[in-house]
Amino acid sequence: MSRKKGPRADGPRARRSFTPGQKLELLSGYEQAVAAGEGGAFLRREGLYSSLMSEWRRARDAGLLQGKAVGETVGRPSAEQTEIARLRRELQLAQAKLARTETALTIMGKAQELLEDISRSEPDGPDVFGLGKR
């Protein structure tokens, strides 16, 4: 009798399941790894797929993972929960864009003030750069 060799020699494995807390923990670990450029290595190390991360991210954004007891099923987000999550992401992006625009306007205002100060303080004497008066 020969022994089987290979990854499934011991038969099929039981399907893994994760608690909402574990999902949140793995998702935050994955997002940190992606920020460091190590997302793929994290997935291989944990034996997970990127599609799971996408699914868990949608569930987290819809608020399905917070406050769940251990063993409580998570399920899929309803249409309303999906819309709320989409609107929250949209609001977050709009707020970030607004903050960037306000910063740019502040910088432009300061640059204009600086240029006005420079033009007011221009000497009446000969032009330093030899360009003559305009």
Secondary structure, 3 states (H helix, E strand, C coil): CCCCCCCCCCCCCCCCCCCHHHHHHHHHHHHHHHHCCCHHHHHHHHCCCHHHHHHHHHHHHCCCCCCCCCCCCCCCCCHHHHHHHHHHHHHHHHHHHHHHHHHHHHHHHHHHHHHHHHHHCCCCCCCCCCCCCC
